[in-house]
Amino acid sequence: MSHDAYARAQKTTAHPRDAEYKAFTEATRKLMTVAKEGRDDLKQLIEAVHLNRSLWTTLASDCADARNQLPSETRALIISL
């Protein structure tokens, strides 16, 4: 039984790049939906902008971490966005 739990955990643990891709995809999809459907739905607009802002805040925090292995120039460029 514990082997099954381990196998399930392996399947649900995403590679960091996959997680980043999923986060960018979701934020972009929400922003595009708002752009396409108009800005009349204020709640949907706020949620899309909040998700996008949260994503970029998380990326900036990650880039500010000294353990981040990206070149410092690349990290600085991401933070400046």
Contacts in CASP RR format, 6 or more apart in sequence:
PFRMAT RR
TARGET T0000
AUTHOR 0000-0000-0000
METHOD contacts of the structure
MODEL  1
MSHDAYARAQKTTAHPRDAEYKAFTEATRKLMTVAKEGRDDLKQLIEAVH
LNRSLWTTLASDCADARNQLPSETRALIISL
14 22 0 8 1.000
23 55 0 8 1.000
24 55 0 8 1.000
26 51 0 8 1.000
27 48 0 8 1.000
27 51 0 8 1.000
27 52 0 8 1.000
27 55 0 8 1.000
30 44 0 8 1.000
30 47 0 8 1.000
30 48 0 8 1.000
30 51 0 8 1.000
30 52 0 8 1.000
31 48 0 8 1.000
31 49 0 8 1.000
31 52 0 8 1.000
33 44 0 8 1.000
33 48 0 8 1.000
34 41 0 8 1.000
34 44 0 8 1.000
34 45 0 8 1.000
34 48 0 8 1.000
37 44 0 8 1.000
39 45 0 8 1.000
56 81 0 8 1.000
59 78 0 8 1.000
60 78 0 8 1.000
60 79 0 8 1.000
60 81 0 8 1.000
62 68 0 8 1.000
63 70 0 8 1.000
63 75 0 8 1.000
63 76 0 8 1.000
63 78 0 8 1.000
63 79 0 8 1.000
64 75 0 8 1.000
64 79 0 8 1.000
68 75 0 8 1.000
70 78 0 8 1.000
END
